Each structure stands twice: as structure tokens, then as C-alpha cells.
């Protein structure tokens, strides 16, 4: 049986869209940093880990608030 989803509050959806936009800017900055090779190996690992976390937050927000890009 497929469980129906609750309707998404338009205000919450708009806030989630703004948050996704901001998180995508953070992700872009992290990608730039990784591609430029800034920092040492430890800094690169930390940036990569943070990038994965940011992408997971974006994915969750898109799923919960029914956002598609």
C-alpha cells in the first residue's frame, strides 16, 4: 500500500527552497576549494566530508518539501 503524503505547507516549502539555494552555494564553494586543492590533505578530507553532508541536507529538503530541480 502506498502511503499518501501530507500536503506541503507553501510557506515551509518556500523557506526550504531558500535553504536549498543557500546550501547549493556552500556546496559550490566547497567544490571550488576541492578543485583548487586549497589546504593540506586533512583540510581536503574535511571539505569533502562537509560537501557530502551538505548534499545530503539538500537531498532531504528536496524530498520532504517536494522540491525538484
N, C-alpha and C positions, 0 to 999 in steps of 0.2 A: 504494500500500500504506500502510495506517495503522500508524504506529509505536506500539506499546503503551508505556504509561508505567510507570515503575518504581513499586512501592508506596511510599507516603509514610510515613516514619518518624513514628509518633504523637507522639513527644517533640518532634521538629523541627517538626511541624505545630502543636503546642500553643505552642511558642516563637514561631513565625511569627504565630499568631493574636494573641498578646500584643503583638508588634511592630506588627501592623496596627492594633490598638486604640490604641496609643500614637501611631502616625503619623496616625491619623484625628483624634486630639485636637490634634495640631500643626496639621493642615490646618484644623480648625475655628477655631483661634486665628488662623491667617493670614487666613481668610475674614473673621473679625470685624474684624481690623485693616484689611483692604482696604475693607470696607464702611464703617468709621468714618472712613476717609480719613486715618488717622494717618500722620504723616511727610510729607515732600515727594514730589515726583514720582519722584526716584531711589529713595527708600525703598519707594514703591508698586511700582515695577518689580521691585525685589529681592524683595519679598514675593510678588509674582505668580510670578516665576521659581521661587522656593522652593516655592510651592504646587504648581506643575506637577511639580517634582522629587519632592515627597512623594507626590503622586497616582500617579506612575509607579512609585515603590517599592511602594506598596500594590498596584497592579495586578500587578506582577511577583510579589510574595509570594503573592497570591491565586492566580495561575496556577500557580506552581511547587509550592506546597503544597496545591493543590486546595481552596482556601478559597472559600466562596461566602457572599455577604451578601444 
